[in-house]
Amino acid sequence: MIEQTPLQGRRLSALGWVALTLGSGCLGIRYGSATAWGSWGLLAAGVILVVAGVWAVLRGRQHLTPVLTSLQGLPADERVVLFLRAFSDDPGFSRVAALRWFRLLFTSLLPTPAHLRTEEDQVGRAVAPFGRMVALGRPSDRLPRLGAERSYASDETWRTEVLAALDRAALVLLVAGAGRSLAWEVDQVVGRDAPTRLVLVVSRDRDQYGRFRESLGDRFPNGLPDYPPARMRHRLLRGRYVRAAIWFDGDWTPHWEMLDGRFPLIGLARRTQRALPRALRTVYQRADVPARLTPTTPRPWAVKLSVPLIAAFWLIPLALPVLAVILADAVNAAVNAALSGPSGAPAGTGTGASGDSFTIGHNNVLDLLSTAWPMWLWMAVVAACGYRVWRGGPYVIMMARIQGVFVPVYLLAFILATLPAYARLAFVTLGLLVLVVLSMPVAAMLLIRRDVRDWVDSRL
């Protein structure tokens, strides 16, 4: 029986992302610790926080994911994708990239919503142009799995549910597994003689596909292909759980496609989601659907506000040297003008001195701007990062969250340590420093909002 609590789901999701932000920050600064014990402590704290955060986010999503009352009651004008599999495959399809042990131990894991997508969720997003992916859930589930939207039926009604969805599905995904129920589903799919609507998903390993082919391969009019020999390319580029896909021509001729990535260790978080449309290009073209849906979620106001706050944090310190030169030259011009007045010099002399001082100050500023090329380079980097935040870049947004927590702490400690020196600065400069310290924490809080997380997730 499903026991969802939406309020608990929202709390778990928010706390999970806070833990992920803190944990990623600990993993990122562990090498800066002064002692070996401090480095190991930060590593342990980071791993614990990241694992706990991943668990909390995934559990929160389970509380929030929709549950269908019935596959028969779906809107008549809505396109759906029917996901058929043995319940024993559910744990494998629930794997996520964020919990791969080598990423936690040997890299500073920077988790994004893509790293928290299950294999089933990736499959569902890949076939989203065909419609909403639906499935029957295991009756013993307490919370729904992440991926296909599930309906929970009894032993007496589940066949009726499958048949109702099968008759209207724009695409049928059948996972090559084992079980008597799956055998019945294979018979129903093949009996409808619609091979162009069927994709056979090969998961787990060669042995599972071999058992499926041996027991049910003869149900397909032209049989099923052999599992190809293992190659080094496939070992390096294969997905987390989903290995291949088989699509069919109108006469049931099967075509085997390996779901490999393009580069080793790159794009692991969305390897299945990206590889599936590439492998099934003919299926997409035949159905006249795009390989990917265009995101329609509007940009949240929190993202619009966070971009100038982040820019202020990184660019205002660059303006302080220029401001200091301008203030120093202004004071110098005022002093020269004051000294020239009582000396009895002509009025034109005082004006000339002031004009010379202004010219000198103007030249000082130009010299500073022309020689400080790293400042221009840094401004370009900040502009590029701000643009990526504006566009919903998951890595840059996660970096902004981490920086919003950790960088102001170091900056505030530095300011407090040198307070007497800063106390002599002008009031405007102190106000700018306060803005710098506060802008990133505010931006971090904005970027961790649920509407921002959902917006970033919709663009992946």
LUMNU-443096 format. One record per residue: residue in one letter; z, y negated, x of N, C-alpha, C, CB in turn. Coordinates in steps of 0.02 Angstrom, whole numbers, plus 50000, padded with zeros to 5 digits. Glycine has a CB too. Layout:
AZYXZYXZYXZYX
...
***
This chain:
M500005006050042500005000050000500004993750044500625000049952
I499554989050029499504982950069500084978250054498824979450056
E500404975850107500984971350100500854965050141501644974950123
Q500464960450114500294954250148500764948650128499574952350134
T500924944350177501314938250164500954932450197502044938950192
P500564928550160500174923150191500584918150231499804919350137
L501184916450207501604911750244501794914650313502244910050204
Q501984920950314502144924050377501524924450422502424931150366
G500944925450393500334925650432500194918950466499754927550389
R500284913450430500174906850460500674905450515500204901350406
R501294907450505501804906250556501664910450618502504907850529
L501484916750609501334921050666500734918450705501214928250643
S500234916250669499634913650702499794907550744499094912050651
A500174902850716500344896750753500784898350814500704891750707
L501304902450804501734904350860501354908250912502334908450835
G500884912350890500484916250937500084911750983500034920950901
W499774906550956499384902150999499824897951044498944897650956
V500424896251022500894892851067501074897351125501534890651028
A501214903751110501384908551163500794909551210501594915251133
L500184909951184499594910751226499504904751272498984911851183
T499634898751245499564892751286500074892751343499644886551243
L500704894251327501224894351378501094899951428501914895151347
G500904905851403500784911551448500204910251495500664917751408
S499664907451469499094905951512499264900751565498504903451470
G499684895851545499904890951594500324894051649500304885551559
C500774898651631501174902151682500734906151729501694906751649
L500234909651702499784913451745499374908851790499324917751703
G499204902951766498804898451805499174895151862498514893351761
I499844893951855500224890351906500654894951948500654884951874
R500584901551938501034906051974500944905552050500924913251952
Y500324904052073500204903652145500494897352175499464903952160
G500684892552133500974886452159501724886752168500804880852114
S502024892452151502744893052159502934893152232502994899452124
A503514890052247503734889552316503984896152344504264884352323
T504214900752302504494907052324504114912852293505244907552307
A504174918652326503854924752300504164926752234503904930452350
W504844925952229505174927752166504944923252109505944927252174
G504834916852125504584912352074503894914252051504594905352099
S503464916252099502784918252081502784924452038502364919452144
W503194929552057503224935652017503544934351949503624941052053
G504024929751948504334928051883503844924651836504924923451894
L503444920051863502934916851822502404921851798502604911151860
L502224926451843501734931651824502004935851767501554936051884
A502624938151773502924942251720502984938451655503614944851742
A503214932151660503284928151599502604926951567503624921451615
G502094925651608501424924451581501144930451546500954922351635
V501214936451577500954942551546501314943951480501024948551594
I501974943251480502364944551419502164939751364503114944051433
L502104933351381501924928451330501214929551303501984921351359
V500744931351347500064932451325500024938551279499594933351385
V500344944051299500344950151258500674948751190500694955951294
A501254945351192501584943751129501164939051087502274940551143
G500834934251119500414929651081499814933151049500164924251126
V499504937751086498944941551058499184945550997498634946151111
W499744948851005500014952850949500154948350888500664956450970
A500464942550899500634938150844500014935350809501074932350869
V499514933450848498904930750817498544936150776498424927950871
L498494942150805498154947550768498544949550706498054953650814
R499204949950711499594951750653499564946150600500334953050673
G499564939950623499484934450575498824934750538499554927850610
R498284936350574497634936950542497624942650491497084937950594
Q497994948050506498014953550458498354951450393498384959450488
H498854947150399499184944550338498734939850299499824941050356
L498254936750332497834931750300497144934150280497764925950345
T496934939950306496254942250291496184944250218496064948150336
P495624942650185495554944350114495524951850102494914941050086
V495784954050046495744961050024495374961149957496464964250017
L494874965449953494464965849893494804970349841493764968549909
T494754968349779495044972549726494604978649713495114968449662
S493944977849721493494983449709492814981749737493444985049634
L492474986849764491784985849787491304985249727491564991649832
Q491514987749670491084987149611491104980149581491304992249559
G491644976449596491714969849566491454964149608492424968549551
L491064965549661490784960249702490274956249662490464963149766
P490214949649675489734945549639489024948549644489734938349666
A488674948449589488014951649586487514948149631487764951849515
D487594941549643487104937849683487294937449757487034930949655
E487804941149778488024940849848487754946749887488784940649851
R487474945249946487224950449990487804953550029486684947650038
V487794960150036488344963550071488054968550121488814967050021
V488454970050171488324975250220488864980550212488304972450294
L488674986650200489154992050190489304995450256488894997150138
F489944995750274490164998650337490495005350323490654993850375
L490175010650343490415017450331490635020550398489875021850297
R491225023450399491475026550460492035031250442491715021250512
A492205035750488492795039950479493415035750495492765046150525
F493955036850457494565032850469494835033950539495095034750417
S494675039450571494915040650639494615035750689494755047750660
D494075032350671493775027350715494095020450709493035026750701
D494535019450661494835012850651495205010250713495305013150594
P495615014350747495955011650807495475009250860496405016950837
G494925012850870494435010750920494095004250902493915016050931
F493925003450838493604997350816494094991450813493274998350749
S494734992750821495234987450820495404984850890495874989850786
R495064987250941495204984951009494964977751018494864989451060
V495334974151062495154967151078495114966451154495674962151049
A494704961551176494604960551248495214957551282494004956051259
A495634953951245496194950351277496714955051306496514945851227
L496734961351285497254965951309496984970751363497534969951251
R496424969251392496184973351447496624971951507495434971951462
W496914977151534497444976251584497214972751647497734983051603
F496584973951670496384970751732496294963251724495734973751758
R496144961051662496094953751651496784950551654495764952351584
L497294954051634497974951351636498244951151707498434955351591
L498094956251746498404956851812498024953251867498474964151830
F497364953051863496974950551919496614944051904496464955751938
T496684941451845496394934951829496894930951789495724935751789
S496804924351791497214920051748496894920051680497274912751778
L497104924351638496794925251572496804918651533497144930751532
L496224916751510496174910651469495934912851400495674905451502
P496394914951357496184917951293495904912751246496774921451261
T495364914551215495044910451163494994914751100494334907851187
P494784911851044494694916050984494224921950995494434911950928
A493734921151042493274926651055493634932651085492714924351101
H494134931451128494504936851159494944940651109494944934251216
L495064937751052495484940851002495084943750944495984935750975
R494444944650954494034947950904494014955450916493314944950904
T494114959150864494064966350869493334968350873494414969850810
E493224974650895492544977150897492224976950827492534984350924
E492614978650776492344978550708492184971450686492844981750660
D492604966750706492474959750690491824957450723493064955350712
Q491704959550784491084957750818490484960650783491104960050891
V490544966850760489984969950723489854966050659490144977350707
G490384964250623490304960550561489974953750572490964959550528
R490164950250626489854943750639489134944450661490264939950692
A488974949950696488284950950717487814952150658488244956850765
V488054955550607487624957150549487754952250492487744964250526
A488114946850504488244941950451487624939150418488654936250479
P487054938450453486454936050418486224940650361485884935350467
F486414947050363486244951650309486724951150250486244958750335
G487324948450262487804947750208488504949250232487624952450151
R488974948950187489684950250202489794957650212490134947550146
M490124959550267490244966550281490864968950243490324967750358
V490784974350205491324977150164491404984550180491184976050088
A491994987150165492134994150179492714996450137492284995250255
L492825002850135493425005750106493965006150160493275012650075
G494585004750141495135005050188495515011550182495604999250177
R495865013150237496285019150237496865018050188496555020750308
P496985022750142497515021750092498205020750122497535027550045
S498335023250181499005022650211499115015950247499115028250260
D498615011650250498685005250284499215000850250498015001450287
R499624997550291500084992550266499794985550270500754992850304
L499354984550318498984978350325498254980150339499284973850382
P497784976150314497074977750325496874976950398496634973350281
R496404981050420496104980250486495674973950487495694986450506
L495554971350547495164965350554494434967150563495414961050613
G494004964150525493284965450528492994965250459493144972150561
A492794971050434492524971450366493064969950315492204978350353
E492894966650261493364965650206493424972150168493134959750160
R494034974350158494154981050133494384981150060494664984550175
S494184986450028494444988149961494794994849967493874988349907
Y495354995649932495755001749937495705005549871496505000149955
A495415011549877495285015549817495675022149821494535016949809
S495775025349765496125031749762495645037449779496445032749692
D495915043349785495505049249799495015050649742495955055349810
E495175048449682494735049749625494175044649618495145049849562
T494255038649647493765033349634493375031149696494115027349606
W493545033649755493225030949816492475032349817493565033849878
R492255038049792491535039549792491165034649747491415046749768
T491445033049689491125028149645491075021349678491525027549579
E491585019549716491585013149752491015013049804492255011849786
V490965018349843490445018749894489745018349863490515025149935
L489635022049810488985022149777488795015249750488975027349721
A489285011749722489155005049695488935000249751489775002249659
A489265000549809489074996249864488434998549897489634996049916
L488325005049899487725007749931487095005749893487765015349935
D487125005449828486535003749788486304996549798486685004949714
R486754992149819486574985049823486594982349894487034981049780
A486784986449944486864984050012486194982050043487204989350055
A486174976250075485584974250112485524978050178485594966750126
L486074980550203486084984450265486674989250261486134979850328
V486574995350287487105000350290487235002050363486915006650248
L487845001150385488055003150452488455009550447488474997550487
L488205014850478488525021350475488735023250546488045026750445
V489385024050557489645025750623489615033250632490375023050631
A489315035350687489255042550702489935045350721488745043750759
G490265048450672490925051250684490975058250656491455046850653
A491565059950630491675066650604492085066050540492045071150655
G492055071350499492445071550437492025073450378492765064850425
R492345076950330491985079050270491755073150228492415083650228
S492155067950224491955062150185491335058850215492525057050181
L491305058550281490725055650314490095059750301490845054950389
A490165066350297489595070650282489325069050212489795078050287
W489755068050165489535066250098489185059450099490125066050049
E489445054750137489135048150141488445048650174489585043350181
V488365052850225487705053750256487215056450204487755058650316
D487425061250165486975063950113486765058550064487325069750075
Q487225054250044487055048949997486585043850027487685045449972
V486695042150090486265037250123485555039950132486555035150192
V485505046050158484845048950169484505050450103484905055450210
G484875052450052484575054049988484245048149954485095056849943
R484445042049971484135036149941483475034349974484605030249945
D483315037750029482675036950063482505029650076482115040250022
A482985026050106482875019050125483065018250199483305014150081
P482655021250243482845021350315482855014350346482365025650353
T482465009750320482445003050350483084999150338481844999150324
R483495001450291484134998050278484715001250315484284998150203
L484575006350355485115010150388485115008950463485035017650374
V485715007950490485825007650562486395012350578485975000350587
L486265016950625486775021750646487125018850708486465028750660
V487775018050704488165015150759488475020850800488715010250732
V488335020850865488605025950910489205022850947488065028450961
S489785025850940490395023050968490765028351010490855020450912
R491275025951043491745029851082491425033051143492045035251039
D491105038951138490835042251196490285047151177491395045951234
R490015050351228489465055051218489675061051176489205057551286
D490305063351185490525069351149490555068251074491215071551174
Q490795062351053490835061050981490135060850950491195054350967
Y489665057750983488985057650956488685064650957488535052850997
G488825068651010488565075351012488815079650954488755078551078
R489445078950937489715082850880489405080550814490485082050876
F489305073950807488985071450746488265073950741489005063750745
R487905073750796487205075950796487155083450782486865074250863
E487615087150809487595094450799487745096350727488095097850846
S488215092750695488435094550628488015091350573489155092750618
L487775085250585487435081550531486735079250550487845075650511
G486515080550610485855078150632485285080950591485745079850703
D485365087150565484815090150526484745086950457484925097550519
R485225082850436485165079450371484645073850374485845076550350
F484485071350434483995066050441483305069150448484165061550504
P482815066750410482155069950408481835071150476481695065750367
N481885066450522481595067250589482115068350643481175061150606
G482705070350623483235071750671483505065450705482975076550723
L483915066650756484215061150794484075062150867484975060750781
P484005056750905483855057350977484455059751017483615050651005
D484315062351077484845064251123485185058051152484565068651180
Y485805059051172486155053751208485845053251277486935055151212
P485605047351298485265046751363485735048051421484945039851370
P485455050051479485875051251538486265044951558485445053651597
A486865045851582487285040251603486995036951666488005042551617
R486935030451664486695026651720487205021451741486025023251703
M487145019351804487625014451830487595007951790487505013151904
R486995005951769486934999851730487335000251666486194998351715
H487295005951632487665006651570488415006851582487445012951532
R488625009851637489345010151652489625003151663489475014551713
L489214998851694489444992051710489394987251651489054989351768
L488894988351608488734983451557488894985651486488024981651562
R489164991551477489284994051410489854990251376489445001551412
G489874990851310490384987451271491054990951274490154986851199
R491534987851240492214990451240492274997051203492694985351209
Y491944997751146491995003951107491315005951077492495003051051
V490935001051055490275002451026489785003151083490054996750977
R489425008751084488995010351141488245009151127489105017451161
A488015011051068487295010751054487185010150979486935017051081
A486555009050961486355008650890485695012250882486315001250866
I485595015450826484975018850810484705015850745485085026650802
W484095013350748483765010850689483155015250674483555003450697
F482895014850614482385019550590481765015850564482665024050536
D481195018850575480575016650542480565019050470479955019150580
G480055017050434479995019050364479925026550354479415015650333
D479685030150406479615037450401480195041150434478965039650432
W480765037650445481365040450474481305042050549481555046750438
T480815038950583480785039650656481345035650687480085037350683
P481785038850726482365035350753482195031650818482945040250766
H482545026150831482455022250893483155020950921482065015550880
W483275023250982483925022551015483935016051054484075028551062
E484475012151047484555005851083485265005551112484424999751037
M485305004951178485965004151210486204997051200485925005951286
L486844996251185487134989651174487474987251238487654989851115
D487064985851288487324983651353487314976051357486914986651410
G487774973451397487774966351411487264964651464488464964051433
R487244958451484486754956151533487044955551603486464949551513
F487704954351608488014953351673488684957051673488114945751689
P488864960251730489524963651734490094958651730489574967651799
L490614960451693491234956651687491134949751658491554956051755
I490544948251632490414941751601490234942951528489834937851638
G490544939051484490404939751413490724945951381489674940051403
L491264948551412491584954451383491864953151314492144956851428
A492084947051302492414945551239491944946251179492694938551240
R491304944951189490824945251134490224949651151490584938151116
R490334954751192489774958851214489434962451156490004963951266
T489824965551112489534969151055489194964351008490064973051018
Q489504958550995489224953650949488554951050973489714947850939
R488464950251038487844947651064487324953151075487964943951129
A487554959051094487084964451109486764967351047487424969851148
L487134967550992486874970650931486254967150903487414970850878
P486244960550896485624957250873485034958150921485744949850862
R485174958350987484624959351034484334966351025484874958451106
A484764971351017484514978151011484164979350944485094983051018
L484384975850892484104976850825483624971150806484664977350774
R483284968350855482834962750841482314964550789482484960450906
T482044970650793481544972850745481844973250674481264979750764
V482464975450668482794975950603482884969050572483474979450609
Y483084964150613483174957350588482504954350566483494952950642
Q481994955250608481334952450592481044955850530480854953250651
R481144962350524480884965950467481204963550402480984973450475
A481834961850405482194959350346482124951750337482924961250350
D481794948450385481684941250383482344937450378481244939450323
V482814939250423483454935750428483534933250499484054940350406
P483884927750510483984925150578484464929550616484254917950575
A484434929050682484884933050724485594930450721484634933050796
R485684924150701486354921250698486364915850645486574918450767
L486904915650607486984910450556487194903950588487494912650504
T486944898350563487144891850587487824889950559486614886450567
P488304888150602488974886450577488944880450529489454884750635
T489334880950476489344875650425490024872250419489134878450358
T490534874550455491194871550450491194864650481491734876050485
P491394859350445491384852550473491894851750529491514847350418
R491754847050573492204845650629492854842550604491864841050682
P493434845450619494064842550595494214835750625494644847350609
W494604831850589494784825250615495214825750677495154821250562
A495594831150684496024832050743495614832450806496464838250735
V495024835550803494584835950861494324829050879494004840850849
K494124825250828493864818450840494384813950873493634815350774
L495024814750854495554810650883495754813150952496154810550837
S495724819650963495954822351027495494820451085496014829851023
V494844819551072494374817851126494554811251160493664817551099
P494664805651123494864799451158495554799951190494864793651109
L496004803951162496664804751194496594808351261497134808751148
I496184813451263496074817051327495734812451377495644823451316
A495244808551354494904803851399495394798651426494324800351363
A495844796251383496334791251406496794794251459496754788751346
F496984800551450497444803751498497134804051567497614810851474
W496484805851571496184806951636495844800651665495674812451631
L495684795751624495304790051649495734783851660494754788351601
I496284783051622496704777051632496984776651703497274777051581
P497224782251733497454781651803496924779151850497714788351827
L496284780651835495744778251878495664770651872495094781651862
A495854767851815495784760651805496354756751837495754759151731
L496904760051854497474756451881497324753051948498054761151890
P496974756451996496814752852058496374746652046496454757552107
V495884747252002495464741451987495884735851955494884743451940
L496334737751910496764732851878497224729551929497184735951823
A497474733551976497914730752028497544725652072498194736352072
V496914727152089496524722452130496404716052091495854725652151
I496224716752027496104710751986496734706451980495844712751916
L497304709651967497934705951961498124702552027498494710551938
A498034706252083498204703252148497774697252163498134708452203
D497124697752148496684692152161496834686252115495954694252154
A497024687852052497204682452007497824678752031497314685151936
V498314682652053498924679452081498764675352143499464684852098
N498324678152185498124674452246497774667952229497664678852289
A497344668152178496994661952159497484656852131496454663552107
A497974659152091498474654552063498894651452118498914658152013
V499094655452168499504652852223499124647752263499744658552269
N498484649252278498084644452317497994637952279497394647552333
A497894638552213497804632452174498444628252173497594634152102
A499014631752169499654628152168499804624752235500224632852150
L499624628152290499754625352356499304619552372499684630652409
S498684619752347498214614352364498354607952325497494616652350
G498674608352267498814602452226499284597552260499094604552159
P499894599352279500374594652309500164592052377501044597952315
S499694595152411499504592952479499094586552478499124598352513
G498914584552419498534578452416497794579352424498764573752466
A497574585452424496854586752431496494584452368496714594152443
P495864582852374495484580752315495454586252263494764578852334
A495344584152203495334588952148494794594152159495214585452082
G494224591952188493674596752199493884602152248493064593152225
T494324600252297494544605352346494934610852312494964602152400
G495404608952267495784614052231495334618652192496294610952185
T494844615552157494394619652118493994624252162493924615352076
G493794621552220493404625652266493814631452291493154621652324
A494454630252306494874635752330494934641152278495554633152350
S495044638752216495104643652162494464647552154495294640152097
G493884644052157493244647552150493134652452206492674642552148
D493324650452270493254655152325493684661252315493434651752391
S494304660252291494744665852279494454670552227495434663452258
F494174667652173493874671852122493294675852150493644667652062
T492894672552194492324676052224492564681752267491894671252265
I493094680452306493374685752349493624691452306493944682952392
G493994689852251494244695052207493684699052175494674692152153
H493154695452155492574698852124492264703652174492054693752100
N492204701452236491914705752288492364711752302491794701852352
N493024710652301493484716252312493404721652259494214713752312
V493334719552197493244724452144492584728252153493254720952075
L492044724552170491404727852180491424732652239490864722652192
D491774730552292491844735052350492224741352330492194731552407
L492754740552291493144746252269492734751052227493764743952230
L492344748252181491944752452136491374755852174491664748352079
S491094752552224490524755352260490734760752309490154749952297
T491334760252337491564765252386491934771052354492004761852438
A492184770152293492574775452260492104780052221493114772452213
W491624783352256491164787852221491514793852190490634790252269
P492084796352219492414801852183492644799952113493014804352223
M492804793452104493014791152038492444792051988493244783852040
W491834790352008491264791051963491134798451948490644787851993
L491204802551999491114809751989491624812551940491164813552056
W492254810351948492774812651903492644810251831493464810251927
M492404804251824492234801651758491684805851725492014794351762
A491214808151765490684812451739490964819151716490124813551791
V491434821851755491744828151736492144827351671492214830651792
V492524821951665492904820751604492434819851544493354814451612
A491884816451554491404815551500491114822251477490844810751521
A490944826551526490674833151509491184837351471490434836751572
C491804837251494492334841051460492464838351390492984841051501
G492464831651384492554828751318492004830651270492594821151323
Y491394831051296490834833151253490914840351231490164832351291
R491154844751276491254851651257491814852451206491414855851320
V492344848351212492864848451160492574846151093493454843851180
W492164841051095491844838551034491404843851002491434832251050
R491084847951044490644853151019490994859751002490114854451069
G491654860051017492034866051000492034871251055491774869050938
G491944869251118491954874051173492634877451178491784870651239
P492674884151171493324887451169493714887051234493234894651151
Y493374887651292493724887451355494004880451369493264889651412
V493614875351357493844868551370494414866651323493264863451363
I494374868851261494914867351214495554871051235494714869451142
M495494877151258496084880651282496374877351344495924888051296
M495944875051389496184871451448496544864951428495604869851496
A496284861551378496604855351355497294856951326496174851751302
R497364862451290498014864351264498514865651321497954870651219
I498284869351371498734870951427498924864651465498404875951474
Q498424860451479498574854251515499024849651475497924850551532
G498964849751409499384845551367500114847551370499154845851297
V500254853851391500944856151396501214855151467500994863451375
F500814856951517501074857351585500954851051627500754863151620
V500364847951622500224842151665500684836251650499504840051655
P500814834451587501284828851576501974830051604501334827351502
V502194836351607502854837751636502864835851710503034845151627
Y502344837851747502304835951818502234828451826501724839551852
L501824825351783501724818151789502364814351773501164815951742
L502734816551723503364813251706503874814051762503644815951640
A503894819951792504354821051848504174816451907504334828351871
F503534815551920503324811151974503524803851959502564811651984
I503424801651897503594794751879504344793551886503364793251808
L504744798351862505474797651867505704797551940505824803251830
A505364801451983505554801652053505394795152089505204807452089
T504904791452066504714785152098504814779252051503974785552122
L505314779752009505424774651958505524767651987506024776351916
P505904766752041505974759852067505304756552084506414759952129
A504844760452111504194757552128503814755652065503784762352171
Y503834760152015503464758751953503804753151913503414765051911
A504454752351923504804747051886504554740151905505554747551897
R504254739551964504014733051985503314731451958504004732752061
L503004736251925502344735151897502384730751835502004741851881
A501814728151816501784723951757501914728051695501104720351752
F502104724551641502264728051578501654731751551502514722951526
V501064728951559500454732251535500344738851570499844727651545
T500464738851636500374745051674500864750351652500454743651749
L501484748451640501974753251616501764756051547502664750051611
G501494751651505501254754051440500684758951446501034748151398
L500244757751495499694762351507499954769151531499194759451557
L500454768951574500744775251598501064779251542501264773751653
V501404775751497501704779151439501154782351396502124774251397
L500604778751387500044781451349499754787651383499494776251340
V499714787551449499454793251487499904799251477499394791551561
V500554798251481501024803851475501004806851405501744801551492
L500934802751354500974805151285500314807651257501234799751242
S499754805451285499114806951254498944814451255498564803151289
M499064817751311498894824851315499334829251272498944827151387
P500004828251269500394832251221500164831351149501124830451227
V500004825151131499754824051063499094827651052499674816451049
A498644827351102498004830851096498104838351091497554829251156
A498584840951130498724848151127498964850251058499244850151180
M499404846251028499654847850961499094847550910500224843150942
L498634842850919498074842350873497604848350879497684835950885
L497484850450941497004855950953497284862750935496794855951025
I497934863250922498214869750904498284870450828498904870650937
R498074865250791498094865650719497644871250693497884858850688
R497824873850634497454879550607496724877750591497804882150545
D496604871750564495924869950547495484869450610495904863450508
V495784867350666495414867050729495264874050753495804863050782
R495764878550750495654885450772495104888750729496314889650767
D495124887650664494614890650621493924887750636494794889650547
W493894881250651493264878050666492964880750731493354870450671
V493384881450783493134884250846492904891550836493694884050901
D493294895250797493114902250786492454902850748493674905650746
S492314898150703491694898550665491084897150707491714893650608
R491174893850764490604892050807490464897150860490734885350839
L490884902350866490784907450918490304912750894491444910550939
***
